[in-house]
Amino acid sequence: MRMFNQVVLETQVFSSQTGVYSEPQYNALLGSAEAIVIEGYGEQAAGAPTVKISTEHSNDNKNWAVLTTDVVNAVTPTTSAASVKMGSDTARCGAYRRLAITITGASASCLLRVTVCGRGEQAGM
C-alpha cells in the first residue's frame, strides 16, 4: 500500500560537490516506509553527468551508515534530453533514512529532482 509520494530533493547538482543528500526534513518520513521506490530525473545538463543515488540509515538522525548502494544507477541527462531512472530499496532500515547523491563527470552538472514513493505492509515482509 502506498504511504506517501514526495519530492525530497530538487536542485542543481555539480560533480565538484560532496555530501549531497535528500532534504533532512524527510528523514523520518523515508524511515517510516518498509520499502521505497526512488525516481531520479535529471535535465539541463552541462558536461556529461552521471548521477547515482544510494540510501543510508540511522537511529539517531546524526550518525549514518550505508544501507543500499546505487539504488538508482546512471541518471545521464544531456544538454538536449532529460533522463529518468528508478530503483527500489526494500532493506530494513533504522528509524531514519536519507538518500545520498553522487554525480560524476568532468565539470558536469544537471538539475536533479528526486521523488520517493513509500510503501508499507508489503506481502512477505
VMD Tcl script that builds the backbone (N, CA, C; Angstrom):
set m [mol new atoms 375]
animate dup $m
set s [atomselect $m all]
$s set {name element resname resid chain x y z} {
  {N N MET 1 A 0.850 -1.169 0.000}
  {CA C MET 1 A 0.000 0.000 0.000}
  {C C MET 1 A 0.897 1.234 0.000}
  {N N ARG 2 A 0.518 2.219 -0.813}
  {CA C ARG 2 A 1.284 3.456 -0.865}
  {C C ARG 2 A 1.023 4.286 0.386}
  {N N MET 3 A 2.111 4.736 1.035}
  {CA C MET 3 A 2.011 5.580 2.228}
  {C C MET 3 A 2.228 7.049 1.885}
  {N N PHE 4 A 3.146 7.314 0.943}
  {CA C PHE 4 A 3.432 8.695 0.556}
  {C C PHE 4 A 4.116 8.722 -0.796}
  {N N ASN 5 A 4.086 9.869 -1.435}
  {CA C ASN 5 A 4.828 10.152 -2.658}
  {C C ASN 5 A 5.342 11.577 -2.507}
  {N N GLN 6 A 6.668 11.748 -2.425}
  {CA C GLN 6 A 7.223 13.029 -2.012}
  {C C GLN 6 A 8.475 13.393 -2.807}
  {N N VAL 7 A 8.542 14.627 -3.298}
  {CA C VAL 7 A 9.789 15.147 -3.858}
  {C C VAL 7 A 10.691 15.473 -2.666}
  {N N VAL 8 A 11.868 14.834 -2.612}
  {CA C VAL 8 A 12.760 15.010 -1.463}
  {C C VAL 8 A 14.006 15.816 -1.791}
  {N N LEU 9 A 14.184 16.140 -3.072}
  {CA C LEU 9 A 15.301 16.988 -3.477}
  {C C LEU 9 A 15.002 17.530 -4.866}
  {N N GLU 10 A 15.205 18.823 -5.039}
  {CA C GLU 10 A 15.098 19.444 -6.365}
  {C C GLU 10 A 16.080 20.600 -6.395}
  {N N THR 11 A 17.223 20.365 -7.050}
  {CA C THR 11 A 18.295 21.360 -7.045}
  {C C THR 11 A 19.287 21.077 -8.168}
  {N N GLN 12 A 20.093 22.060 -8.461}
  {CA C GLN 12 A 21.205 21.885 -9.394}
  {C C GLN 12 A 22.320 21.161 -8.642}
  {N N VAL 13 A 22.864 20.106 -9.225}
  {CA C VAL 13 A 23.961 19.365 -8.602}
  {C C VAL 13 A 25.181 19.426 -9.515}
  {N N PHE 14 A 26.367 19.401 -8.890}
  {CA C PHE 14 A 27.623 19.565 -9.605}
  {C C PHE 14 A 28.585 18.438 -9.248}
  {N N SER 15 A 29.403 18.039 -10.213}
  {CA C SER 15 A 30.360 16.956 -9.956}
  {C C SER 15 A 31.404 17.362 -8.926}
  {N N SER 16 A 31.594 18.648 -8.693}
  {CA C SER 16 A 32.558 19.113 -7.689}
  {C C SER 16 A 32.013 19.033 -6.264}
  {N N GLN 17 A 30.712 18.733 -6.110}
  {CA C GLN 17 A 30.091 18.668 -4.781}
  {C C GLN 17 A 30.317 17.320 -4.115}
  {N N THR 18 A 30.413 17.354 -2.794}
  {CA C THR 18 A 30.394 16.131 -1.993}
  {C C THR 18 A 29.332 16.322 -0.915}
  {N N GLY 19 A 28.808 15.252 -0.406}
  {CA C GLY 19 A 27.826 15.353 0.672}
  {C C GLY 19 A 26.490 15.919 0.231}
  {N N VAL 20 A 25.973 15.462 -0.908}
  {CA C VAL 20 A 24.647 15.882 -1.361}
  {C C VAL 20 A 23.644 14.834 -0.887}
  {N N TYR 21 A 22.638 15.295 -0.137}
  {CA C TYR 21 A 21.644 14.389 0.446}
  {C C TYR 21 A 20.242 14.920 0.215}
  {N N SER 22 A 19.254 14.038 0.372}
  {CA C SER 22 A 17.860 14.469 0.352}
  {C C SER 22 A 17.657 15.473 1.485}
  {N N GLU 23 A 16.615 16.290 1.365}
  {CA C GLU 23 A 16.343 17.316 2.378}
  {C C GLU 23 A 16.105 16.643 3.740}
  {N N PRO 24 A 16.758 17.116 4.815}
  {CA C PRO 24 A 16.693 16.433 6.116}
  {C C PRO 24 A 15.308 16.369 6.746}
  {N N GLN 25 A 14.402 17.269 6.384}
  {CA C GLN 25 A 13.060 17.208 6.971}
  {C C GLN 25 A 12.289 15.954 6.545}
  {N N TYR 26 A 12.816 15.213 5.557}
  {CA C TYR 26 A 12.144 13.989 5.098}
  {C C TYR 26 A 12.762 12.715 5.667}
  {N N ASN 27 A 13.803 12.801 6.499}
  {CA C ASN 27 A 14.476 11.605 7.017}
  {C C ASN 27 A 13.531 10.674 7.778}
  {N N ALA 28 A 12.687 11.221 8.648}
  {CA C ALA 28 A 11.754 10.375 9.410}
  {C C ALA 28 A 10.702 9.753 8.484}
  {N N LEU 29 A 10.212 10.529 7.529}
  {CA C LEU 29 A 9.222 10.004 6.582}
  {C C LEU 29 A 9.811 8.855 5.779}
  {N N LEU 30 A 11.023 9.032 5.258}
  {CA C LEU 30 A 11.667 7.966 4.481}
  {C C LEU 30 A 11.913 6.724 5.335}
  {N N GLY 31 A 12.238 6.923 6.602}
  {CA C GLY 31 A 12.474 5.795 7.501}
  {C C GLY 31 A 11.209 5.059 7.901}
  {N N SER 32 A 10.054 5.682 7.716}
  {CA C SER 32 A 8.785 5.057 8.127}
  {C C SER 32 A 8.285 4.002 7.155}
  {N N ALA 33 A 8.832 3.976 5.958}
  {CA C ALA 33 A 8.357 3.037 4.939}
  {C C ALA 33 A 9.122 1.724 4.989}
  {N N GLU 34 A 8.418 0.629 4.738}
  {CA C GLU 34 A 9.076 -0.671 4.643}
  {C C GLU 34 A 9.884 -0.783 3.360}
  {N N ALA 35 A 9.418 -0.127 2.324}
  {CA C ALA 35 A 10.106 -0.131 1.033}
  {C C ALA 35 A 9.925 1.240 0.401}
  {N N ILE 36 A 10.926 1.665 -0.356}
  {CA C ILE 36 A 10.790 2.923 -1.088}
  {C C ILE 36 A 11.165 2.696 -2.551}
  {N N VAL 37 A 10.487 3.416 -3.413}
  {CA C VAL 37 A 10.814 3.427 -4.836}
  {C C VAL 37 A 11.291 4.844 -5.142}
  {N N ILE 38 A 12.503 4.950 -5.659}
  {CA C ILE 38 A 13.145 6.238 -5.887}
  {C C ILE 38 A 13.184 6.515 -7.383}
  {N N GLU 39 A 12.795 7.738 -7.746}
  {CA C GLU 39 A 12.898 8.186 -9.135}
  {C C GLU 39 A 13.866 9.354 -9.190}
  {N N GLY 40 A 14.897 9.231 -10.009}
  {CA C GLY 40 A 15.816 10.328 -10.256}
  {C C GLY 40 A 15.564 10.877 -11.647}
  {N N TYR 41 A 15.325 12.175 -11.727}
  {CA C TYR 41 A 15.043 12.835 -13.002}
  {C C TYR 41 A 16.033 13.968 -13.190}
  {N N GLY 42 A 16.866 13.867 -14.206}
  {CA C GLY 42 A 17.862 14.888 -14.475}
  {C C GLY 42 A 17.600 15.573 -15.795}
  {N N GLU 43 A 17.861 16.876 -15.843}
  {CA C GLU 43 A 17.712 17.646 -17.074}
  {C C GLU 43 A 18.667 18.835 -17.031}
  {N N GLN 44 A 18.689 19.611 -18.106}
  {CA C GLN 44 A 19.515 20.815 -18.206}
  {C C GLN 44 A 20.965 20.524 -17.826}
  {N N ALA 45 A 21.531 19.538 -18.475}
  {CA C ALA 45 A 22.888 19.092 -18.145}
  {C C ALA 45 A 23.952 19.968 -18.779}
  {N N ALA 46 A 25.077 20.017 -18.094}
  {CA C ALA 46 A 26.306 20.582 -18.644}
  {C C ALA 46 A 27.372 19.511 -18.474}
  {N N GLY 47 A 28.244 19.371 -19.458}
  {CA C GLY 47 A 29.195 18.277 -19.402}
  {C C GLY 47 A 28.459 16.966 -19.651}
  {N N ALA 48 A 28.949 15.908 -19.075}
  {CA C ALA 48 A 28.311 14.589 -19.228}
  {C C ALA 48 A 28.099 13.983 -17.842}
  {N N PRO 49 A 27.076 14.445 -17.097}
  {CA C PRO 49 A 26.891 13.965 -15.727}
  {C C PRO 49 A 26.322 12.546 -15.663}
  {N N THR 50 A 26.752 11.828 -14.643}
  {CA C THR 50 A 26.154 10.544 -14.274}
  {C C THR 50 A 25.809 10.634 -12.793}
  {N N VAL 51 A 24.528 10.460 -12.487}
  {CA C VAL 51 A 24.041 10.580 -11.115}
  {C C VAL 51 A 23.691 9.196 -10.584}
  {N N LYS 52 A 24.129 8.921 -9.361}
  {CA C LYS 52 A 23.774 7.685 -8.662}
  {C C LYS 52 A 23.166 8.050 -7.317}
  {N N ILE 53 A 22.197 7.258 -6.875}
  {CA C ILE 53 A 21.521 7.517 -5.601}
  {C C ILE 53 A 21.581 6.260 -4.744}
  {N N SER 54 A 22.116 6.401 -3.542}
  {CA C SER 54 A 22.194 5.315 -2.561}
  {C C SER 54 A 21.362 5.694 -1.344}
  {N N THR 55 A 21.132 4.740 -0.444}
  {CA C THR 55 A 20.407 5.041 0.791}
  {C C THR 55 A 21.303 4.820 1.998}
  {N N GLU 56 A 21.063 5.620 3.024}
  {CA C GLU 56 A 21.739 5.492 4.312}
  {C C GLU 56 A 20.675 5.467 5.395}
  {N N HIS 57 A 21.005 4.893 6.574}
  {CA C HIS 57 A 20.032 4.879 7.663}
  {C C HIS 57 A 20.698 5.165 8.996}
  {N N SER 58 A 19.841 5.523 9.981}
  {CA C SER 58 A 20.315 5.941 11.297}
  {C C SER 58 A 19.187 5.748 12.306}
  {N N ASN 59 A 19.553 5.549 13.549}
  {CA C ASN 59 A 18.548 5.521 14.619}
  {C C ASN 59 A 18.511 6.823 15.413}
  {N N ASP 60 A 19.530 7.685 15.228}
  {CA C ASP 60 A 19.551 8.946 15.978}
  {C C ASP 60 A 19.502 10.183 15.080}
  {N N ASN 61 A 19.408 9.977 13.757}
  {CA C ASN 61 A 19.329 11.069 12.784}
  {C C ASN 61 A 20.619 11.910 12.755}
  {N N LYS 62 A 21.721 11.343 13.265}
  {CA C LYS 62 A 23.004 12.046 13.275}
  {C C LYS 62 A 24.133 11.193 12.717}
  {N N ASN 63 A 24.190 9.942 13.126}
  {CA C ASN 63 A 25.244 9.022 12.712}
  {C C ASN 63 A 24.668 8.074 11.668}
  {N N TRP 64 A 25.241 8.109 10.455}
  {CA C TRP 64 A 24.664 7.417 9.310}
  {C C TRP 64 A 25.517 6.252 8.860}
  {N N ALA 65 A 24.863 5.184 8.406}
  {CA C ALA 65 A 25.531 4.022 7.822}
  {C C ALA 65 A 24.898 3.744 6.464}
  {N N VAL 66 A 25.704 3.244 5.543}
  {CA C VAL 66 A 25.197 2.896 4.217}
  {C C VAL 66 A 24.203 1.754 4.356}
  {N N LEU 67 A 23.054 1.899 3.711}
  {CA C LEU 67 A 22.038 0.844 3.702}
  {C C LEU 67 A 22.104 0.077 2.380}
  {N N THR 68 A 21.909 0.775 1.261}
  {CA C THR 68 A 21.925 0.148 -0.063}
  {C C THR 68 A 22.632 1.079 -1.042}
  {N N THR 69 A 23.630 0.552 -1.756}
  {CA C THR 69 A 24.364 1.385 -2.709}
  {C C THR 69 A 23.723 1.338 -4.092}
  {N N ASP 70 A 23.812 2.441 -4.785}
  {CA C ASP 70 A 23.365 2.566 -6.178}
  {C C ASP 70 A 21.959 2.019 -6.410}
  {N N VAL 71 A 21.023 2.452 -5.571}
  {CA C VAL 71 A 19.621 2.074 -5.767}
  {C C VAL 71 A 19.150 2.591 -7.124}
  {N N VAL 72 A 19.514 3.824 -7.425}
  {CA C VAL 72 A 19.269 4.389 -8.755}
  {C C VAL 72 A 20.635 4.584 -9.384}
  {N N ASN 73 A 20.833 3.949 -10.531}
  {CA C ASN 73 A 22.151 3.942 -11.143}
  {C C ASN 73 A 22.088 4.580 -12.528}
  {N N ALA 74 A 22.924 5.573 -12.750}
  {CA C ALA 74 A 23.158 6.155 -14.071}
  {C C ALA 74 A 22.004 6.976 -14.627}
  {N N VAL 75 A 21.589 8.003 -13.873}
  {CA C VAL 75 A 20.764 9.057 -14.460}
  {C C VAL 75 A 21.736 9.878 -15.302}
  {N N THR 76 A 21.530 9.926 -16.610}
  {CA C THR 76 A 22.509 10.530 -17.518}
  {C C THR 76 A 21.851 11.530 -18.470}
  {N N PRO 77 A 21.446 12.683 -17.973}
  {CA C PRO 77 A 20.869 13.684 -18.866}
  {C C PRO 77 A 21.934 14.295 -19.782}
  {N N THR 78 A 21.485 14.859 -20.884}
  {CA C THR 78 A 22.383 15.567 -21.791}
  {C C THR 78 A 21.898 17.008 -21.922}
  {N N THR 79 A 22.577 17.783 -22.730}
  {CA C THR 79 A 22.146 19.165 -22.935}
  {C C THR 79 A 20.819 19.233 -23.677}
  {N N SER 80 A 20.464 18.167 -24.399}
  {CA C SER 80 A 19.234 18.191 -25.196}
  {C C SER 80 A 18.161 17.206 -24.746}
  {N N ALA 81 A 18.460 16.349 -23.774}
  {CA C ALA 81 A 17.473 15.339 -23.368}
  {C C ALA 81 A 17.549 15.063 -21.863}
  {N N ALA 82 A 16.391 14.892 -21.280}
  {CA C ALA 82 A 16.307 14.521 -19.864}
  {C C ALA 82 A 16.554 13.021 -19.711}
  {N N SER 83 A 16.782 12.604 -18.491}
  {CA C SER 83 A 16.982 11.185 -18.184}
  {C C SER 83 A 16.245 10.863 -16.896}
  {N N VAL 84 A 15.549 9.734 -16.881}
  {CA C VAL 84 A 14.857 9.290 -15.677}
  {C C VAL 84 A 15.203 7.828 -15.427}
  {N N LYS 85 A 15.514 7.523 -14.184}
  {CA C LYS 85 A 15.805 6.149 -13.763}
  {C C LYS 85 A 15.108 5.911 -12.432}
  {N N MET 86 A 14.725 4.663 -12.207}
  {CA C MET 86 A 14.051 4.306 -10.957}
  {C C MET 86 A 14.713 3.080 -10.347}
  {N N GLY 87 A 14.567 2.966 -9.030}
  {CA C GLY 87 A 15.069 1.808 -8.320}
  {C C GLY 87 A 14.344 1.684 -6.993}
  {N N SER 88 A 14.388 0.501 -6.394}
  {CA C SER 88 A 13.694 0.302 -5.124}
  {C C SER 88 A 14.646 -0.203 -4.054}
  {N N ASP 89 A 14.347 0.190 -2.819}
  {CA C ASP 89 A 15.119 -0.225 -1.654}
  {C C ASP 89 A 14.149 -0.890 -0.685}
  {N N THR 90 A 14.333 -2.180 -0.485}
  {CA C THR 90 A 13.468 -2.931 0.424}
  {C C THR 90 A 14.212 -3.388 1.671}
  {N N ALA 91 A 15.439 -2.902 1.844}
  {CA C ALA 91 A 16.229 -3.284 3.013}
  {C C ALA 91 A 15.613 -2.710 4.288}
  {N N ARG 92 A 15.630 -3.484 5.356}
  {CA C ARG 92 A 15.138 -2.986 6.636}
  {C C ARG 92 A 16.072 -1.889 7.125}
  {N N CYS 93 A 15.470 -0.801 7.595}
  {CA C CYS 93 A 16.295 0.333 7.993}
  {C C CYS 93 A 15.970 0.767 9.414}
  {N N GLY 94 A 16.843 1.634 9.935}
  {CA C GLY 94 A 16.620 2.221 11.244}
  {C C GLY 94 A 15.468 3.218 11.193}
  {N N ALA 95 A 15.372 4.039 12.209}
  {CA C ALA 95 A 14.263 4.980 12.332}
  {C C ALA 95 A 14.280 6.062 11.255}
  {N N TYR 96 A 15.467 6.375 10.732}
  {CA C TYR 96 A 15.612 7.438 9.745}
  {C C TYR 96 A 16.330 6.901 8.512}
  {N N ARG 97 A 15.950 7.431 7.368}
  {CA C ARG 97 A 16.619 7.058 6.115}
  {C C ARG 97 A 16.815 8.351 5.307}
  {N N ARG 98 A 17.950 8.427 4.594}
  {CA C ARG 98 A 18.177 9.550 3.695}
  {C C ARG 98 A 18.787 9.016 2.406}
  {N N LEU 99 A 18.753 9.854 1.386}
  {CA C LEU 99 A 19.328 9.491 0.104}
  {C C LEU 99 A 20.640 10.230 -0.076}
  {N N ALA 100 A 21.653 9.521 -0.505}
  {CA C ALA 100 A 22.970 10.092 -0.779}
  {C C ALA 100 A 23.159 10.137 -2.291}
  {N N ILE 101 A 23.449 11.337 -2.805}
  {CA C ILE 101 A 23.546 11.540 -4.242}
  {C C ILE 101 A 24.993 11.792 -4.617}
  {N N THR 102 A 25.479 11.075 -5.641}
  {CA C THR 102 A 26.805 11.337 -6.184}
  {C C THR 102 A 26.654 11.659 -7.663}
  {N N ILE 103 A 27.456 12.602 -8.118}
  {CA C ILE 103 A 27.466 12.981 -9.529}
  {C C ILE 103 A 28.904 12.969 -10.000}
  {N N THR 104 A 29.122 12.319 -11.123}
  {CA C THR 104 A 30.457 12.233 -11.689}
  {C C THR 104 A 30.443 12.794 -13.112}
  {N N GLY 105 A 31.627 13.080 -13.610}
  {CA C GLY 105 A 31.802 13.639 -14.947}
  {C C GLY 105 A 32.629 14.912 -14.831}
  {N N ALA 106 A 33.465 15.168 -15.808}
  {CA C ALA 106 A 34.338 16.336 -15.781}
  {C C ALA 106 A 33.519 17.619 -15.906}
  {N N SER 107 A 33.582 18.456 -14.886}
  {CA C SER 107 A 32.850 19.730 -14.863}
  {C C SER 107 A 31.377 19.548 -15.222}
  {N N ALA 108 A 30.775 18.506 -14.686}
  {CA C ALA 108 A 29.397 18.148 -15.038}
  {C C ALA 108 A 28.410 18.694 -14.012}
  {N N SER 109 A 27.193 18.948 -14.474}
  {CA C SER 109 A 26.111 19.375 -13.596}
  {C C SER 109 A 24.778 19.068 -14.260}
  {N N CYS 110 A 23.716 19.078 -13.467}
  {CA C CYS 110 A 22.367 18.948 -14.002}
  {C C CYS 110 A 21.369 19.391 -12.941}
  {N N LEU 111 A 20.182 19.703 -13.395}
  {CA C LEU 111 A 19.073 19.952 -12.494}
  {C C LEU 111 A 18.503 18.587 -12.138}
  {N N LEU 112 A 18.458 18.266 -10.848}
  {CA C LEU 112 A 18.038 16.938 -10.401}
  {C C LEU 112 A 16.808 17.043 -9.515}
  {N N ARG 113 A 15.798 16.242 -9.837}
  {CA C ARG 113 A 14.617 16.117 -8.979}
  {C C ARG 113 A 14.498 14.650 -8.569}
  {N N VAL 114 A 14.407 14.427 -7.257}
  {CA C VAL 114 A 14.299 13.069 -6.726}
  {C C VAL 114 A 12.954 12.940 -6.013}
  {N N THR 115 A 12.163 11.985 -6.470}
  {CA C THR 115 A 10.842 11.716 -5.896}
  {C C THR 115 A 10.854 10.312 -5.311}
  {N N VAL 116 A 10.244 10.163 -4.130}
  {CA C VAL 116 A 10.216 8.862 -3.458}
  {C C VAL 116 A 8.773 8.463 -3.169}
  {N N CYS 117 A 8.451 7.224 -3.511}
  {CA C CYS 117 A 7.168 6.627 -3.138}
  {C C CYS 117 A 7.451 5.636 -2.012}
  {N N GLY 118 A 6.815 5.845 -0.861}
  {CA C GLY 118 A 6.990 4.952 0.278}
  {C C GLY 118 A 5.863 3.952 0.342}
  {N N ARG 119 A 6.191 2.704 0.598}
  {CA C ARG 119 A 5.205 1.631 0.658}
  {C C ARG 119 A 5.316 0.885 1.990}
  {N N GLY 120 A 4.184 0.444 2.483}
  {CA C GLY 120 A 4.138 -0.306 3.727}
  {C C GLY 120 A 3.264 -1.536 3.595}
  {N N GLU 121 A 3.319 -2.389 4.603}
  {CA C GLU 121 A 2.524 -3.607 4.641}
  {C C GLU 121 A 2.702 -4.439 3.384}
  {N N GLN 122 A 3.958 -4.691 3.029}
  {CA C GLN 122 A 4.251 -5.484 1.844}
  {C C GLN 122 A 4.114 -6.976 2.177}
  {N N ALA 123 A 3.611 -7.722 1.234}
  {CA C ALA 123 A 3.469 -9.175 1.399}
  {C C ALA 123 A 4.847 -9.796 1.595}
  {N N GLY 124 A 4.947 -10.700 2.521}
  {CA C GLY 124 A 6.180 -11.425 2.760}
  {C C GLY 124 A 7.191 -10.679 3.615}
  {N N MET 125 A 6.827 -9.530 4.149}
  {CA C MET 125 A 7.777 -8.771 4.961}
  {C C MET 125 A 7.528 -8.994 6.429}
}
mol reanalyze $m
mol bondsrecalc $m
mol representation Tube
mol addrep $m
